[in-house]
Amino acid sequence: MKTSFAPDAGAHLDTTIQTAEAPERPTPGQAAARAKRLGPPDQESGTPVAVQGFVPVAAKSAALGLVLVAGCLLALPATHAAEAPSTSRPGGFKFDTTISREVLENYLSRSVSMEGLLNGRGDLKDNIRMLKGEGAKYIGRALCLWGAERDFTNSIERARKEIPEVLAADPEMVLEACVFEIVGQRVSQIPIPDWVFTAFGQPVTNRNFIYENMIYPPGQRRSMGQGQVPDESQLETRMWFYYQAISYINIGCEGIHFGQVEIMNKNDRDNAHWEELLAMVRQYAAKHARRHMVLCNGHTPTGGLQRNGDPLLDFNAFPLRIMETTNKPMEAILKVGYSDGLYGRSKGGRTFSGWTCEHLPYLVELDNFGASRHQGQPGGPNERLYVWGYDEITWFAHQTKEYRAKWLQYAWDWLRDTDPNAHLQMPGSRTATSSDTRWYFANNPSDACPTGSGDEAAIRAVWANDTAKLNK
């Protein structure tokens, strides 16, 4: 019997202030019946059904400072954490269907990497507290399933339950999921839903995904972790990527990081297949995403994933590419031209949202990719990606709290002065690789996060300084 998981197209999350009751949730039997239909579940009526993520009226009222006193609803000014300095941005965080450059850059300027927020990394309530207190808006890698095929359905269901709690704290947040540059043999255990076949104009058949039809042909193959780099020119790969992306959209994610996009297109040099896939994902998002749009990004070492001279992504992303300062042990700087850093090289053109630019805005992050064999030592000519023998986030985690605070402000200022198209994604939660550090948490240390690094105040201070300068 075919038991494929079909995402609930009606599970988009409402962000408006309203007093309507949420529709009744389907019974397990009804949900199972939905999963067998052609296409996502709302195609019969054409009307989304909000069965997940409905923000409670009480939570929304609190956000507006509404207080019920003696049967009267009074509107009071909203108050925030003891008059903490603002981290707002001129132009705000409103978008629908398309996004202006100003609003996009506002989100990128308040971005945090929160690897695994929605798949069990750290204490969810404490992470939400931290993100809201910092003023974070773009939550990178929130649903980060490296080797997604290992437990995809259960991971989606967990995130489906947790996303409403995050967005109740701040409905303006964008939660990012990931479609990575890796696929393993377990993907062959996942049934292909009927609606995936239909979306690609393929005959509906009762079968699973086929691993061998996703990877590069012999002679082009490249291992990645315990799997292989997928070849996105293959129809099977695009079907798998589409299945993931639509599942993410339907649980409330509005951003998708497509990983190292330029190692998956060796047989798609003009990016025609990437264009097809992204167009299909966006077409679906226009009908079913919370704000009728999904923000697409990926790592672009050549400067951009371009098609006929225009960017296919909404913004680019890349590691910071941090350079050791050999005369100051364990310290490091940023420098244009070092390694394959993206500074000054982000390609522009006409974007999906309709505006044009010479250089597409992009994020730079403290990346994780493992450690060298010379941890704590300066790297040789073949170790330029490492920082004192560590990947970027592990190097950062080994610094003192004071140095980390200063370095974040330094990096922010350097980017503003060097390439205003670049935006620093703050570290929040990330895999680390050393004998004494396996994970970095920015959280303040507490019973909820005993290994927290206590960098919350430093992150908020950088953003508050930015707001203060913009408002002068």
N, C-alpha and C positions, 0 to 999 in steps of 0.2 A: 504494500500500500504506500502510495506517495504521501509523505508528510512534510511538505515544504513550508518554510516560514514565509508568510506574506506580510509585509509591513502594513500597518493601518494608516491609509492615506488621510484619514480623518483625525489623526492624532497630532495635528499641528497645535501649537500653543498660543493661546490668546494673550495679547499684551495690552488690550484696551481696558479702560475702566468701565465695567458694566455690572448690572445686577441680575442678569439672567441666570437661571439655574443651568448647570451642566447637564446635557442629556444623559440618560441612563447608560451605563456601561453594558456592552454585549455580554451574554453568558458565554462560558467556554465553548458550548456547542455552536453558538452563533459565530464566534470568532473562528472556529475550525472550518465552518462552512464558508466563511469569507475567504479563508486562505486558499481554497480550491478554485475560486472563480478566476476567470480571465481578467488580468489587469488588477491594479490596486483596488481595494474594497469599495471605494466610493463611486466607481465608474457607472454603476447602475443608475444612481440618482443624479450624479454630477454635483452633489452638494456635500462638502466635507462635514463630518460629524465629530464634534469636539469631545472625545471620550478620554483624553489624557491631557494633563498639563493645564487644566482650567485653574487660573489663579484665583484663590478664594477671595470673596468680596472683602472679608476682614483684612486680608493682607493688602489688598489694593487700597482700602480706605486708610490703613495706617500709612501707606506711602504718600497719601495726599494730606495727611494730618487731619483726618476726619475723626471726631470723637462724639459718641452718643451720650448725651447727658440729659437725664430726666425725659427721655423719649424724643429729644431733639437732636438732630445731626448738625454739629457745629464744625465749620471749616476753620482749622487753625494752621498757622504756618508750620511747615514740616521742619523738624529739627534734626540735626545730624551730630553725632559723636562730639559733644562738648565743643561745638564751634570749631571743629578741626578745619584747617585751611582747605579751601576748595581745590578739587582736581578737575573741574569742568573744563570744557573747551568751547570757544565761540563756534556757533553753528550746530552744536549739540550732537545727538546720536539718533536722529530720526531718518529712516529710509523705508522705501516700499517699492518693490519691483526692480528698481535701479537704485544706485547710490551715487551721490555726488562725490567729487574728489575731496571736498572739505570734510564731509562726514566720514568717508573711508579713512582719511588720515587721522581723524579724531579717534576712530577705533584703533588704528595701528599704534597711535600714541599712548593708548591706555591698554596695551596688550600684555598678557602674562602667559608664560608657558606653564600649564598645569597638567603635565602628563599623568593620565590615569585618574583624573578627578572623578570620572563617571564609571570607572572600572576597578574601584577598590583600593586605590592608592591614597593612604592617609585617612584622616577622619573627615567625613563629608561635611558635617556641621561646622567643624573648625575651619575647614577650607573655605566654606561659604562666608563665614565670619571674616576671614582674612581678606578675601576678594572684595567684599562689600566695603570693608574698612579702608582698603587701599584706593578704591574707586576704579577697579578694573572693569573693562568693558568687553574686550576681545579675549576669550579664554582659549588659548591655543592648546591643542592636543588633549582636550578634555576627555574625549573618548578615543583612546590610543591603543588600538588592537594590532600589535605587531604579530604577524601571522594570524590574521583574523579568523582563518578557517578553523582554528583549534577549538573554539567554543563560541561561535558567532551568535547563535540564537540566544543562548543564555546571557551573553554579554549585552545584546541589544535589549533584552527584557529588563535587565538590571538598570541600564541607563534610562530606559523608558520610565521607570518608577522614580528615579532620582532627579531627572531634569526639571520637573515641576518645582521641586524644592529649591533648586538653584535659582530658577527664574522668578520665583516668588520674592526672593531677596532683591532682585533687580531685573525687571523684564527687558531692559535695554541691552543686557548682556548678549553677546553672540558666543555660542558654544561651538567649538570646532571638533570635528571628527577627522579620522585619517584613513586614507586609502594608500597603502604603502607599496614600496617597490620590492615586495617579497611575496611569494606564494609557495605553499608546501603541499605535500601529497595528500594531506587530510582534506583538501578542498574537494577531492573526488568522493567524499562521503556526504556532501551537501547537495540535496535535491534542488534542481532549478525550478523556481516558481513559474507557473504558466504565464504570468504577466511579464516576465523577463523575455521569454520567447516572443510574445506578442509585440513588445516594444521594439524589438529588432526585426520584426517582420518574418520571424522564423516559424515553421510548423511546431505546434505544441506537442511535445513528446514527454514520456515518463522516464526521465533519466537524471543523473547527477552531473555536476560539473566534471570536466575531464582535465586533470592536471597536465597531462602531456600535451594538450592542445593550447596551453597557456604560455609555456616557456619557449625560449628561443630554440631554433633548430640546432643540431650538432654543429660545432664550430663557432657558434656565437654565444653559447651559454655562459652565464656568469652566476656563480653561487652567491647566495646572500643569506647569512645566518645558517639556519638549518633547511633552507629552501633555495629557490632560484629567483632571479630577476625575471618578472613576467614581460612578455613581448606584447605591447598594447596594439600592435597591428593585427593580432589574432582576434577573431570574433569572440572566441571563448573568453579571452581576457577581458574584453570590453563588457561582456555580459556579466562577468564576476564583479568588475568594478562598478557597473551600473547597479547591480543588486546591493552592493554595500552602500553606495551613495544614496539610493532611494530609501533604504532602511534608516540611514542616519537622518535624512530630511524629515521622515515621518515621525521620529521621536522628538523632534524639536531642534536639531542641530542646524545652524545657519552658515556654518563655515566648513569647508572640506580642504584638508591639506593632502595633496596628491603625491607627497613624497618626492623622490628624485625623478622627476618627470623625464629628464633628459638621458637617463640610462635605460628607459623603457621604450624609446622611439627609434631604435637603430634601424628598424625596417619601416619607419614612417617619417622619412626625412623632411617632408613638407608639412608634417603634423596634421594631415587630413583626418586621420583616425582619432587623434586627440580632439580635433574640432568637432567631429561627429558626437563623440562621447559627451563632451562638455555641453554641447547644445542640447542633447537629450536630457541631461541632468538639470540644466537650467530651465528647460521647458516644463519639466515636472515641478521644479521648485516654484515656478511662476503661479502654479495652481494650488500647491499644497504646503509650501513653506510658511512659517509664521508670518514673515513679512514679504512673502512672494519672491524671495531671492535667496540664493546660496552663494556665498563668497568663496571663490576657488583660488587656491594658491599652490605653489610647489617650489622646490629648490631648483634654481635655474643658473647653473654655473656659466652658461654662455651669455647671460644677460636677459633671457626671456624665452618663453615658449611662444614663438611667433608663427603666424599663418598669414601669408600675403602681406607682410609688413606690419601686421597689427598683433597686439598681445592677445592670447587666448585666455590668460588668467586675469583675475581681478587685481591681484597684486603678486609680486614676487616674494621669495623668501630665501634665506641663505644663512649659513653659520657666520659668526662675527669674524672668524679668521684672525685670532689674537696672536700677536708677535711677542716672543720672549725679549726681555731686556737683560742681556747676558751680564751686564755690569751690576745688576741689582737682583740677586737671587729670588726666584719665585714671583717677581713682578713682571708685568706685561703691558703692552700698549696696542693701539690700533694704528695702522699705517696703510695709506693708499698704495696699491701695487703689491702688497705682500700676499704671497700665495695666490689663490684664485678669488680673493675677496671681490665682492660685487660693487664696491664703491665707485660711483661715476659710470657704471656700465649697464645699469638697468635700462632695457630697451622700451621705447614708448610706441605710440601709435593711437589708433582709435580703440577705445575700450568697449567692453560689452555694454556698459551703462551709457555710452554715447559721447563721452567727452574724450578729447585728445590730449596727449601729453608727449613731451620729448623723452621723459624718463618715467616709467611706471613706478609708483610708490612701492616700497618693499620693506619687509621685516628682516632684521638680523637678530640671531638668537645665540645663546650659549648652548652649543650643540653637545650631544653625547655620541661617542663612537668608539669608546674603549680606551685603554691605556697602552703606552709603549712598554718596552722592556727596561726602560731607564726612568722610572718614576722619580720625580724630584730632581732630575738632572736636565741640563740643557740638551735639546735635541740636535741630531746631526742633519746633514743635507737631505736625508730621506725621511725626516720626521718633522717636516715643517707644519703639519697640521696639528701636532701636539704642542701643548704649552707646559714646559717643564716636565715632560713625560706623561702628561695627563690630557684627556680630552677637555674641552672648554669648561663644561659645568663642573667637572671634578676638580680642575685647577681652581676655579672660583670657590668651590666649597672648602678648599684647603687654606684659604686666606683668613685673616682675622676679621671679626665683625666690622671693625673700624675701616680696614682696607676695602672690604666689600662695599661698604657704603660710599666711600670716596670713589671707588672705581666705577660704580654705576653712574654717579654724577659726572665723572670724567667721560665715560663712554657716551652718555646722552649729549653732553656739550660738544664733544668731538664730532659726532654725527651731524648735529645742527650746523656746525661751522664748515664741515667737509662736504656733506651731501645731504641737503634737506629732504631728499626723496627717501632717505633711509630712516627707519624707526626702530628703536631698541625694544625688543620684546623682553620684558623683565622675567627673571627666573622665579618660579613659584614652586614647582614640583618636577623633578627630573631624575632619570637614571644616572647614577654616578658609578665610576669604575676604579676602585682601589681597594686595598686590603682593609682599610679602616673606614671607608665611606662607600656605601652601596646605593644611597639615595640622598638627594638634596631636597630639603623642605625649607621654604622661606618663612614658614610659620613661626610665631613666637613659641618658645618651648613651654610646654604645659603637659598635664596628664593626657590630653588628647593628642599631643604631638611632642613626645619627650625628646626627639632628636631634631626638633626645629632649630633653624639657624638664627632666628630672630631678626630677619631682614625686612619685616613688614614696614617699619617706620622709615627705613632708608628708601624703599620703593615709593612710598607715599610722598616723602619729602621731595624726591626728584620730580614727581608729577605736580606737586603743589608749587614748586619753583617755576615749572613750565607755565602753569596757569597764571601765576602772578606776573610773569614777564609778558604774557599775551594780553593781559588786562591793563597794562600800563598805558 
